[in-house]
Amino acid sequence: MKAIVVIPTYNERDNIVRLSGEVLAQHPDLQILFVDDNSPDGTGKLADELAAGNERISVIHRSGKLGLGSAYRAGFKAALAMGADYLIEMDADFSHSPTVLPLFLEAIQNADLVVGSRYLNGVSVVNWPIRRLMLSFFASVYTRFVTGLRVKDCTSGFKCFRRSVIEAFDLDSVKSDGYSFQIEMNYRCMEKGFKIVEVPIIFIDRHAGTSKMSGKIVREAVTMVWKLRLGTLLRRLVGKG
Ligand SMILES: Nc1nc2c(ncn2[C@@H]2O[C@H](COP(=O)(O)OP(=O)(O)O[C@H]3O[C@H](CO)[C@@H](O)[C@H](O)[C@@H]3O)[C@@H](O)[C@H]2O)c(=O)[nH]1
């Protein structure tokens, strides 16, 4: 079995050394693929040094900050080419605990997509400012209302896909560049009838570095849910869905 943890990075220099060690210690079949967008703080160079010293670590370099969704598209394509059986999404900043990874590998045996959920048993978020927590929580409520998704944490960035799920998508047709990538992937899985299972996680706000959340990312997510829903309705109307 080969499970590749795809980790997009932008200015995560203070996190990736400890993160790599902790991720790889969780299971012998885990590998890491960093997707760095030419981070000004030198994350990419440090990732190269880690990769040079460990064959379970690889790095993709891109020319500049092109967005989380776009980083995952590039990372997933590379992970497929590397022969991944499972493709895992994870943030670089320890908001996602590496200790959950073995649970993902267990849960994916009976699912097509495993979502690490902050909102399965109430709210499991530590240290997030209340405004950010409300934004995330109500983004999920709004997404469920508009799209009919039955996932409690629609924007979670900690998840595990079976290879066959990613192969079933034309990754280039996934439009989201920002965090709405998470919503779009969930929605497309639902449309294709894949089995989505949520497992509870505790999300802890980062210690080092800063969030890359922006108004542009929020606006993209607000409109994306309608594009997804209307796209499905239109396809049904013309008999292609
Ligand atoms: N390569 C690359 N990486 C990026 C970019 N933008 C963000 N990242 C990386 O993507 C991860 C998540 O970014 P954060 O900035 O830490 O996200 P957050 O604000 O804490 O958001 C969390 O909540 C979102 C909403 O629920 C989630 O969608 C997101 O995945 C994350 O868990 C980090 O590893 C960060 O370095 C980008 O443009 N390019």
The ligand as a Gaussian input file, in Angstrom:
#p B3LYP/6-31G(d) Opt

LIG

0 1
 N        1.203000      25.859000      -2.267000
 C        0.276000      26.628000      -1.684000
 N       -0.120000      26.366000      -0.415000
 C       -1.055000      27.161000       0.142000
 C       -1.648000      28.238000      -0.530000
 N       -2.559000      28.809000       0.318000
 C       -2.518000      28.097000       1.452000
 N       -1.601000      27.106000       1.360000
 C       -1.256000      26.075000       2.355000
 O       -2.471000      25.378000       2.613000
 C       -2.548000      25.003000       3.976000
 C       -3.815000      25.638000       4.584000
 O       -3.695000      27.046000       4.568000
 P       -3.979000      27.913000       5.895000
 O       -3.786000      29.326000       5.566000
 O       -3.258000      27.321000       7.057000
 O       -5.527000      27.601000       6.072000
 P       -6.470000      28.063000       7.253000
 O       -6.791000      29.488000       7.077000
 O       -5.957000      27.579000       8.560000
 O       -7.737000      27.220000       6.789000
 C       -8.140000      25.959000       7.260000
 O       -9.521000      25.982000       7.188000
 C      -10.074000      26.054000       5.890000
 C      -11.546000      26.280000       5.982000
 O      -12.140000      25.392000       6.843000
 C       -9.745000      24.795000       5.185000
 O      -10.374000      24.755000       3.909000
 C       -8.257000      24.742000       5.056000
 O       -7.859000      23.539000       4.432000
 C       -7.638000      24.820000       6.441000
 O       -7.863000      23.606000       7.138000
 C       -1.233000      25.461000       4.616000
 O       -0.341000      24.385000       4.611000
 C       -0.771000      26.593000       3.690000
 O        0.618000      26.794000       3.702000
 C       -1.216000      28.510000      -1.869000
 O       -1.663000      29.427000      -2.537000
 N       -0.261000      27.669000      -2.381000

